[in-house]
Amino acid sequence: MSDEYTDHNLPEEMFDILHEEEYETPKQSKAPPANAEELPQPIYRLKTLHSSETFHAYYVPTGSETHFMKQCDLEAALEGPRPQEKPQAPSLEQCRVSLAVNTAEPSAAQAVVAAAFIIPNRSLVIAPTKYGRDLVEVLGVVRDLSVVNADELVLIERPATVDDYRRYLENLEREKEALAKCRERIEAHNLPMKLVSAHCLLEDGKILFFFTAESRVDFRDLVRDLVSLFHARIELRQIGVRDEARVTGGCGVCGRILCCHGLSDKLNPVSIKMAKDQNLSLNSLKISGPCGRLLCCLSYEHQFYRDARRELPNEGNRFTYDGTLFKVIEVNVLSNRIRIAGEDGRLLDMDAARLKYADGHWTIIEEEQV
C-alpha cells in the first residue's frame, strides 16, 4: 500500500492525490446480500489484467447475452469483419430455455434466463475494482461459495466492447511512456524506490504507479512533477516483493508460470516450518522464489503432511525393539516408512504401519501380526 502524507499547504486537488485511500469504490447499482446463503448465482472469479489480483463478482442478465467476447475475439474484431458463419441449429438445452421463457410469466422468465446463462470463461468485462472501473477477465464460475465474502462482492456492469479494448491497447502504449518518465523523475529526485509498473484505468483519468522500497518514501515532490507531466490524477502504491512478482510474472523453478501470477487468489503466509515438515532442503536457494521469499507452493501440501505426521512418530523418538534402544532418525511421509538407528549400530528401514502408539509411547508390532 502507498504511504500517506499530509501537507496543509498543498492545494485541495493535490491533497486528494497524496492520500493513501483517495479513491472511492464505485457504487454498485444493486447491492449484494450480506447473508452467504442468499448470494446471487452464479458467482464469478475475476482477474485484473495489470496486477493479476483476483476478486469475486456476479452478473444480472438482461436477456440479450450475446456480446461477451474473449481477448482473441476482440483482437479479431479490431482487425476487420470476418466472413459470416453458417448459423447452427440451437441445442436441446437452448430450446428448453426458450420454451420456458415463452411460456412463463415475465418474472419467472427472467429467473430462467438468469439461471441458464453463464458468462464464458476468459471473457473480458467492465467491473469495479479497488482501483476504479476497469477492464477485467472472467476466469470462471466459483463452485465453493465458502471462499466468497459477500461484503466484497461486486457487480459486473457489462461486457467489454471493441472500443473498450481499443482504449485498453492505447493505454498500454501510454503506460510505457508513463513508466519511462516516472523513472526519470525518480532518478532526478534521488528517491530510494524501485518502480515496478504503471497502469492507466480504462474509464477514470487516473494513473497508478506501483513501486517497492525498503522504508517509507516521501514522494510528494515526485507526485507534483507527475501531475504536471500527465495532467491526470496520480496514485503511487508501495507494494512488497511478493506483490512485485505477482505483477511482473515470470517462470518458477518448476518451469511453470509463477503461482502468485497465474494461480493463487491471495498471497498466503509461508514459513520455514512448512519446508521442515516436508523434509525439504533448507537451502534458501532451493526453497525461495524469484522474489527472494519462500516458495508459495510450500503451503499447498503442508496440511497433508501435518495430518499424516499425527499418525507417525517424530524424529528423535526412542523405543525398545529386539532388546535394543532405537531412535527414529528419518520419517518419510509419502512412502509411509521410517528409519531407526539402534545403540548396537543397526539401521532399520520399516513400514510405519508396524508402529503402534499406546500408553504414551511407541512400540513395534511383530511382522506376523501386521
C-alpha positions in Angstrom: 0.0 0.0 0.0 1.1 3.6 -0.6 2.2 5.7 2.3 0.0 8.6 3.5 1.2 12.1 3.7 -0.5 15.3 4.9 0.6 18.8 3.8 -1.9 21.6 4.6 0.0 24.0 2.3 -0.9 22.0 -0.8 -3.8 22.9 -3.0 -7.0 20.9 -2.4 -6.8 18.8 -5.5 -3.1 17.8 -4.7 -4.1 16.9 -1.2 -6.6 14.3 -2.5 -3.9 12.8 -4.8 -1.5 12.3 -1.9 -3.9 10.5 0.3 -3.5 6.7 0.6 -7.2 5.9 0.2 -8.0 8.8 -2.1 -10.1 6.5 -4.4 -13.6 5.6 -3.8 -15.1 2.2 -4.5 -17.6 2.7 -7.4 -21.1 2.5 -6.3 -23.0 -0.6 -7.4 -26.4 -0.4 -8.9 -27.5 -3.4 -6.9 -26.1 -4.2 -3.5 -25.3 -7.9 -2.9 -27.0 -9.6 0.0 -25.0 -9.9 3.2 -26.1 -13.4 4.0 -23.9 -16.0 2.3 -26.9 -18.3 1.8 -28.6 -15.6 -0.3 -25.7 -14.9 -2.6 -26.6 -14.4 -6.2 -25.9 -17.2 -8.6 -23.6 -17.8 -10.3 -20.6 -16.0 -8.8 -17.6 -15.4 -11.0 -13.9 -15.1 -10.2 -12.4 -12.1 -12.0 -8.7 -11.1 -12.6 -7.3 -7.7 -13.1 -5.1 -7.6 -16.2 -2.5 -5.3 -14.8 -1.8 -6.9 -11.4 -3.2 -10.4 -11.6 -5.3 -9.8 -8.5 -8.5 -11.8 -8.2 -11.9 -11.0 -6.7 -15.5 -12.2 -6.9 -18.4 -10.7 -8.7 -21.9 -11.6 -10.0 -23.9 -10.5 -13.1 -27.6 -9.7 -13.6 -28.6 -11.0 -17.1 -30.5 -8.6 -19.3 -32.0 -11.2 -21.7 -29.7 -10.4 -24.7 -26.5 -12.0 -23.7 -24.6 -12.3 -27.0 -21.8 -9.8 -26.7 -19.4 -11.4 -24.2 -16.1 -11.8 -26.1 -12.7 -13.1 -25.3 -9.5 -11.2 -25.9 -8.8 -13.1 -29.1 -12.3 -12.2 -30.4 -11.8 -8.5 -29.6 -8.4 -8.5 -31.4 -10.0 -10.2 -34.4 -12.8 -7.6 -34.4 -10.3 -4.8 -34.4 -8.6 -6.2 -37.5 -11.8 -6.1 -39.5 -15.0 -8.0 -40.2 -14.9 -11.8 -40.6 -16.9 -13.9 -43.0 -20.3 -14.8 -41.6 -20.5 -18.3 -40.4 -23.5 -20.5 -41.2 -25.9 -20.4 -38.3 -26.0 -23.6 -36.3 -29.2 -25.2 -35.0 -30.0 -24.4 -31.4 -29.1 -27.1 -28.9 -31.7 -29.0 -26.9 -30.9 -27.0 -23.7 -31.4 -23.8 -25.6 -34.7 -24.9 -26.9 -35.8 -25.8 -23.3 -34.8 -22.4 -22.1 -36.6 -20.7 -24.9 -39.7 -22.7 -24.3 -39.6 -21.9 -20.6 -39.2 -18.2 -21.3 -42.0 -18.0 -23.8 -44.5 -19.8 -21.6 -43.6 -18.4 -18.2 -44.6 -15.1 -16.5 -42.2 -12.2 -17.1 -40.6 -12.5 -13.6 -40.3 -16.3 -14.0 -38.9 -15.9 -17.5 -36.2 -13.6 -16.1 -35.3 -16.1 -13.4 -35.0 -18.8 -16.1 -32.6 -16.7 -18.2 -30.5 -15.8 -15.1 -30.2 -19.5 -14.1 -29.4 -20.7 -17.6 -26.9 -18.0 -18.7 -23.2 -18.3 -17.8 -20.6 -15.8 -18.9 -18.0 -17.7 -21.0 -14.6 -18.2 -19.4 -11.8 -15.8 -20.4 -14.4 -13.1 -21.4 -13.4 -9.5 -20.9 -15.9 -7.4 -18.9 -16.2 -4.0 -17.3 -16.4 -4.2 -13.5 -15.4 -2.1 -10.4 -12.1 -2.9 -8.8 -10.5 -1.4 -5.7 -8.6 1.0 -8.0 -11.6 2.0 -10.1 -13.8 0.8 -13.0 -11.6 -1.2 -15.3 -11.3 -4.0 -17.9 -11.1 -7.4 -16.2 -11.1 -11.0 -17.2 -13.6 -13.7 -16.2 -11.7 -16.8 -15.0 -14.8 -18.9 -14.4 -17.7 -19.8 -12.0 -16.9 -20.2 -8.3 -18.1 -23.6 -7.1 -17.0 -23.4 -3.4 -19.0 -20.4 -2.0 -17.3 -20.7 1.4 -14.4 -18.6 -0.1 -16.7 -15.8 -1.1 -17.0 -12.7 1.1 -20.5 -11.2 0.5 -19.3 -7.7 1.6 -16.6 -7.7 -1.2 -18.8 -9.0 -3.9 -19.2 -6.6 -6.9 -21.5 -6.3 -9.9 -20.2 -6.9 -13.4 -21.5 -3.9 -15.3 -21.4 -5.0 -18.9 -19.3 -6.9 -21.5 -16.3 -5.2 -22.9 -16.7 -3.8 -26.4 -14.3 -3.3 -29.3 -14.0 0.4 -28.3 -13.1 -0.6 -24.7 -10.4 -3.0 -26.0 -9.0 -0.3 -28.4 -8.8 2.1 -25.5 -7.0 -0.6 -23.4 -4.4 -1.1 -26.1 -3.9 2.7 -26.3 -3.4 2.8 -22.6 -0.7 0.1 -22.8 1.3 2.5 -25.0 0.6 5.3 -22.6 1.8 3.2 -19.7 5.1 2.6 -21.3 5.7 6.3 -21.7 4.5 7.0 -18.1 6.8 4.3 -16.8 9.8 5.8 -18.6 9.1 9.4 -17.5 8.4 8.3 -13.9 11.7 6.5 -13.7 13.4 9.7 -14.9 11.8 11.8 -12.3 12.7 9.2 -9.6 16.3 9.4 -10.5 16.1 13.2 -10.7 14.8 13.3 -7.1 17.2 10.5 -6.0 14.4 8.6 -4.3 15.2 5.2 -2.8 12.4 3.4 -4.6 12.1 0.8 -7.4 9.3 1.4 -9.9 7.5 -1.8 -10.8 4.7 -0.9 -13.2 2.3 1.7 -14.3 -1.4 1.4 -15.1 -4.0 3.7 -16.7 -7.5 3.0 -15.6 -9.9 2.4 -18.5 -12.6 4.9 -17.7 -11.0 7.1 -15.0 -8.5 9.8 -15.6 -6.0 8.3 -13.1 -2.6 6.7 -13.5 -1.4 4.1 -10.9 2.3 3.6 -10.2 3.4 0.6 -8.2 6.8 0.6 -6.5 8.9 -1.2 -3.9 11.0 0.4 -1.2 12.8 -0.8 1.9 11.3 2.0 4.0 8.8 4.9 3.9 9.4 7.2 1.0 8.5 10.9 0.8 7.3 11.2 -2.8 5.3 14.5 -2.6 7.7 16.3 -5.0 7.5 13.4 -7.4 3.7 13.5 -7.4 3.8 17.2 -8.3 6.1 16.5 -11.2 3.9 13.6 -12.5 0.7 15.7 -12.3 2.3 18.5 -14.3 3.6 15.9 -16.9 0.4 13.9 -17.4 -2.3 16.3 -16.3 -4.1 13.4 -14.6 -4.7 12.1 -11.1 -1.7 10.2 -9.8 -1.7 7.4 -7.3 1.5 5.8 -6.0 1.2 2.4 -4.2 4.1 0.8 -2.3 4.0 -3.0 -2.6 6.1 -5.9 -1.3 8.5 -8.0 -3.2 5.9 -10.8 -3.4 3.4 -8.4 -4.9 6.0 -7.3 -7.4 6.4 -10.9 -8.6 2.7 -11.2 -8.9 2.5 -8.0 -11.1 5.5 -8.7 -13.3 5.1 -12.5 -13.6 7.9 -14.9 -14.6 8.9 -18.6 -14.5 9.4 -20.6 -11.4 11.9 -23.3 -10.6 9.4 -25.9 -11.7 9.4 -24.4 -15.2 5.8 -23.2 -15.0 4.4 -19.7 -14.6 4.7 -18.2 -11.1 1.8 -19.3 -8.8 1.3 -15.8 -7.5 0.9 -14.5 -11.0 -1.3 -17.2 -12.7 -2.8 -19.4 -10.0 -3.1 -18.1 -6.4 -6.0 -15.9 -5.3 -4.1 -14.4 -2.4 -0.6 -14.3 -1.1 -0.8 -16.8 1.8 1.8 -16.7 4.5 4.6 -19.2 4.1 7.0 -20.3 6.9 10.3 -22.2 7.1 8.4 -24.8 9.3 6.5 -25.9 6.2 9.7 -26.8 4.5 10.9 -28.7 7.6 7.6 -30.6 7.9 8.0 -31.7 4.2 11.6 -32.9 4.7 12.8 -30.4 2.1 16.3 -28.9 1.9 16.6 -25.8 4.0 19.0 -24.3 1.4 17.5 -20.9 0.7 18.4 -21.1 -3.0 16.2 -24.2 -3.4 13.1 -23.2 -1.4 13.0 -19.5 -2.5 11.3 -18.0 -5.5 12.5 -15.2 -7.8 11.1 -12.7 -5.3 13.6 -13.9 -2.7 10.9 -15.2 -0.4 9.9 -18.7 0.4 8.0 -20.5 -2.4 4.3 -20.1 -2.4 3.9 -23.8 -3.3 5.2 -24.9 0.1 1.8 -24.2 1.5 -0.1 -26.5 -1.0 0.8 -29.9 0.7 1.5 -28.6 4.2 -1.8 -29.6 5.6 -1.4 -33.2 4.2 2.0 -33.5 5.9 0.6 -32.2 9.2 -2.3 -34.7 9.1 -0.1 -37.6 8.1 2.5 -36.9 10.8 -0.1 -37.2 13.5 -0.1 -40.9 12.8 3.7 -41.2 12.7 6.4 -40.8 15.4 8.5 -37.7 15.4 12.2 -37.7 14.6 14.1 -38.3 17.9 11.5 -40.5 19.5 13.1 -43.6 21.3 11.7 -47.0 22.0 13.0 -50.5 22.7 12.9 -53.2 20.0 14.6 -56.6 19.9 16.2 -55.8 23.2 17.9 -52.7 21.9 17.1 -49.0 22.3 16.3 -47.5 18.9 15.9 -43.8 17.8 13.9 -42.5 14.9 16.2 -40.7 12.6 14.0 -40.2 9.5 10.3 -40.1 8.7 9.2 -40.4 5.1 5.5 -39.3 5.0 5.0 -40.0 1.3 6.2 -43.6 1.4 4.9 -44.1 5.0 8.2 -45.5 6.1 10.6 -44.7 9.0 14.3 -45.3 9.6 15.6 -46.1 13.0 19.1 -46.4 14.5 19.9 -48.7 17.3 22.6 -48.4 20.0 24.2 -51.5 18.7 24.8 -49.8 15.3 21.9 -51.3 13.4 19.9 -49.2 10.9 16.5 -50.5 10.1 14.0 -49.2 7.4 10.5 -50.4 8.1 6.9 -49.7 7.2 5.3 -47.2 9.6 2.2 -49.5 9.9 4.3 -51.7 12.1 4.4 -49.0 14.8 1.7 -48.6 17.4 1.2 -45.8 19.9 -0.2 -46.9 23.2 0.2 -45.8 26.9 2.2 -42.8 25.9 5.0 -44.5 23.9 5.6 -46.2 20.5 6.1 -49.9 20.1 6.8 -52.1 17.1 4.4 -54.9 16.2 6.0 -58.1 15.0 5.7 -58.7 11.3 3.5 -61.7 11.6 0.9 -59.7 13.5 0.7 -56.9 10.9 
